[in-house]
Structures are given as structure tokens and as C-alpha cells.
Amino acid sequence: MKNTKPTFSSFTETLTEAENAQLQEFFSEFDTHFLLSKNDRKQFRADFEAAILLLYKKGVSMSEILSRLALSNLGGFYARPSVMWFPLDDAAKIYPISMDHGSQQVFRISIYFKEDVIPELLQMALTFTIKRFASFATTLKKGFFWHYLDTVKKRFPIEEEHNLPCQPIKVSASGSQSFRLMYYKNRVSAEFFHVLTDGTGAMTFFRSLTAEYLRLCGTSAPLGDIWDINDTPTKEEFENAFVKVEKAKTSSGFVDKPAAQMNGRLTRRKPCRILHLKMDAEKLRAVAKSYGATVTAYLLMQMFYACSASTDELTGDINIQLPINMRKFYPSKTVRNFSMYCGIRIPIEKIGDKEALLAEINAQLLQKAEKEKMREMITAAVNIVSSIRVIPLAIKQPIAKMIYGMLGEKIYTTTFSNLGVVTFPEEFMEHIDSMDFCLGAQVTNRLACTAITCAGIATFSISKMTLDPAFEEKMYQLLLADGIETTVEGSDYYAR
């Protein structure tokens, strides 16, 4: 059967003289915005043409189409040569030289719309948004002593999702990017190699991208605290914010004894399953409050019970790693990494009475997640990086792997990262169902947990590395016992 999809040329033949004049004027300035190869310009133009065709078919006037797709949204980003580069921040430096240890540290943020995604407009949204986040428009390169991020001016393509979530991102190829943007039905997902950003930086980018996509779809709203894609980036947004933190007199927080691990054979393909436990956010907050706890502390409490039900070990400690956003102690607009971690560690035999367990969790959160303790941990991280600073990269790699092995997953049972409540203007919220957030494959740990709240739905997600169902079954039972109705969604098993 012949392809009946209309070409742009045949489409223009159906337009009025006035509409063709508008298009001609629009594209007369097109090439001035792209200091790129002829083939690159051709790809960008094809994206614009696809978006114009789609919007016109939907009944949008030519004037409105060209207003939404205004070339001014490109700024001068693609019209200038690449000159910027970024040293890796102090948290990111260890990631690329320890990658073949089995984990690339990829995480994922997803949003679900009330209608299926329009790929042509999502592609345009990314093209317009990426210029605002110059440290994302980069490729990872090797220097003599460290890897670094080099700006790359190219078309950043979206993909229809076909693969497993949070798979390693191929960063070795020339011009490769450290994030991917995908869609499936009504879902848009962005996956990031942690060398690029942390959860807060990723969410800043993702909210701007979402707002731009909805604008292109025809929904306008005041942006509030969402970054405007047409604002000029500032130096602070790309800074290595760790240098703002004064060194502590002592350094601590990295070295610890091994933690108890959950049982269940690790699968060959990781993650082997993603599960989302969806709850009414107000109900979850009310139950947490009845315990005198925050939502994070409450979910940690239930995780300790679920972890202890998922191991045959009778002694040892359950240690749950918790990322801490350092921006709350040292205000910064950086979209690079600026997080540290603390471990909430409790002996298995002491995971009993709820009140006592929650009191211990709260006490450790106050002690370990406070500013001075985090400053000591940053000092330890900076000292580690500094100790191998002048060693050539080729020699540094095995040393970094050894450090990663000492400070990595063996000292933790699992990880819990809560991105909190994500908001959008009311006009945008009318088009949004929910969000979720998940972490990629772990080397040793059997699973990793996350939480995010949007549109009144709190989503607790579990990235599974084993088919053993004990943890998620226990979490579901515990939430239900507290009166929290939970809907379980997620994938089939990817591998056995």
C-alpha cells in the first residue's frame, strides 16, 4: 500500500495565498537560527513542518500555529558555536569512572497526561526547552584527569518507549547525550544519568518541559516558579555548589559496616519489574500525622518492617539510604548535583513496636540529616575527590572502583528518595493525571524505592532486582492496615 501521508509540499498547495505568505515569511529566517550542517538544519525543519501540519489539521489557525512555534523560542542557541564546557561537580566525578561496576546510576521521572502524548509537539517542546538548560545540552568527555561535560549543539531527539526503564545511557559515542526523553501513550518519561543532575535539577528541567509542551498544545498559564524557557541562564544555575560549603573540622558519613540484604535471587535483567503503589495524598498525610511523623518518616517506618520481612537474616542492621537536598541548607539555583546521603540504620531485632521504631527513625533523621552532619559528609566527599585529583584518569579508574566498592551499596539495604509534592498552575493541572519517579538498577540491593506526589496522588515506586515478592506484599499490607487504600500498578516481569 502506498504511503498516503501528505508531504509538506502537497500540504502548502491546499493553503490560501495569505497562509502561504505567512509560511514563506516564517521560513525565510529559519536558517539564520542554525549554525549547523545542512543535514542538521533539514532535521530541524522537518520537526517544524510536522508540528505545523499537525496543528493545522487540528483546526488551529496559521497565525496561531506560527505564534506557538515562533523561531524566537530558539534564541541564539543553535546559531552560535559550542564554546562552553562544565567540570563535573564533586558528587558526579565518581560516576563515570565506576560505571562498569554494574550500575550507571540512572533515574527516571514520568508524567501522565489525560490524553495521549502528541510526539510532534513533544519534540518541539524539547527543542525549545534545552537551550534554557545548557548543562543538559552536553556530551560526556574524557579529560586527562577527569571527565567533563562539553556543550553540543544538535537535535536532541525524543523516542517512543520500547525498552526497559532506566537502562544504561550510551555516553561513549561522539555527541551522545546524558539524558533521554521518551513517550508511551499518555506518559512522558525523562531518564537521567546522575552525572548530569540530581532529582531537584531534573525536576526543574522536567517542569519547564511539561509547561512548554502544554503551551504548544494550546494551554496558557502564568508560570509561577516554573523556569521560563526564554529567560537567560545565569552562572549560578550551572555551578558546582559544593564549593560553597565550608569544610568541616571533621569528615564522616561514608565508611560504614555492611548492612543486611534482602533475600531473593538477583535477576539477569535489571530492573526486572517496576511497581507503583498509588495512594490518596491527603489520606497518607493524615495517617502520617496521626503517628506524629512526616510522610517520609512514616514510609521509612513501613519500609523497615517490609525489609525485615524480606530477609532470612536474624541479626545485623537494616540501613536505608536517604538522599538529602543540600539546597535547603545552602540556597542555590544549580541544576547540577547538590545532594548528599544519610543512612537510617536500625538492628533487625529492634524492628518491633511502631512507636519505638518511629521514635528511633525521627531521632536519626534529626541527628544525621542536619546541616553540620551533611557538611561533614560533603567534606569527606571533597577529600576523596581531592586525594585522587592529580592522578591521570587511566590510573584513577581502578582506584575509583575500589572506593566505590568500599562506599557503595553493601553498607545499605535499600534506598528511599522522596521528591515531595510537585505542582503546576491550575490550567496545566487540568491536563495531568499523576507522576511517578523511580531509580535504576542496583548492583547489590534487591530493590530501590521512591515517592512523589502530584495531582493529589502520592506514588510510592519500587524498582525490583529480584522476583521475590515479599517486600511489596508487606508494604501493601501495612498501608492497608492503616486504612490507606492503595492501587498497585506496574510492569509485568521483564526477566527470570
Salt bridges, closest charged atoms under 4 A:
ASP31 OD1 - ARG41 NE 3.69
ASP47 OD2 - ARG155 NE 2.65
GLU49 OE2 - ARG45 NE 2.95
GLU64 OE2 - ARG68 NE 2.91
ASP90 OD1 - LYS93 NZ 3.78
ASP100 OD2 - LYS401 NZ 2.99
ASP150 OD2 - LYS141 NZ 3.05
GLU161 OE2 - ARG108 NH2 2.81
GLU161 OE1 - ARG187 NH2 3.08
GLU191 OE2 - ARG108 NH1 2.47
GLU191 OE1 - ARG180 NH1 2.53
ASP198 OD2 - ARG327 NH1 2.92
GLU212 OE2 - ARG215 NH2 2.75
ASP225 OD1 - ARG207 NH2 2.87
GLU236 OE2 - LYS244 NZ 3.56
GLU237 OE1 - ARG132 NH1 2.56
GLU239 OE2 - LYS244 NZ 3.16
ASP256 OD2 - ARG345 NE 3.30
GLU282 OE2 - ARG285 NH2 2.48
ASP317 OD2 - LYS257 NZ 3.36
ASP317 OD2 - ARG345 NH1 3.09
GLU372 OE1 - ARG375 NH2 3.13
GLU376 OE1 - LYS373 NZ 3.88
ASP436 OD2 - HIS276 NE2 3.42
GLU472 OE2 - LYS464 NZ 2.88
ASP482 OD1 - LYS354 NZ 3.63
GLU489 OE1 - LYS278 NZ 3.49
